[in-house]
Amino acid sequence: MDRRPLRLITYGLYIASIGGDSGVSAAVINWLTQASFEPPLLVIALKKGSTINQLFREKRYMTINIVPSGDLDMVKAFFGELKVEDGRVNGYSFRPSERSGGFILDDSVGYIDVEYVDVYEAGDHDIFIARYVGGGLHKEDVKPLVIWDTPWYYGG
């Protein structure tokens, strides 16, 4: 079966974070979309067995940072382990999210805080329904990074 058409679906790139008992966990995610106006709900796919998946189930809140267009370095910085040093996480200034215990990146376009509603366990990613509970914009005139503007793909 030809799966290339699936790579034509538009995806953004986001950095999700959650605070846990052993510190903060983060992941680069891209399967996210709004699915309802009232109440405002999002659908988020998280890799089965990942730390961010487990923490979202346990802590019930997650912060999602919206990566600025063209900022591949921000995404690359969060492909590996997290290092918090001198008020920076992986080299980026941040402030903690009161809801999720994760972080809000100062250089992001903005952020979304979500609350766990339900999960559908299927395939290699679990499909979460999450309620928008807050957020903010840092750069109103900057568009978010989409996967088409990178050398990567995550679909198909």
Buried (B, 14 or more C-beta within 10 A) or exposed (E): EEEEEEEEEEBBBBBBBBBBEEEBBBBBBBBBEEEEEEEBBBBBBBBEEBBBBBBBEEBBBBBBBBBBBEBBEBBEBBEEEBEEEEEBBBEBEBEBBEBBBBBBBEBBBBBBBBBBEEBEEEEEBBBBBBBBBBBEEBBEEBEBBBBEEBEEEEBE
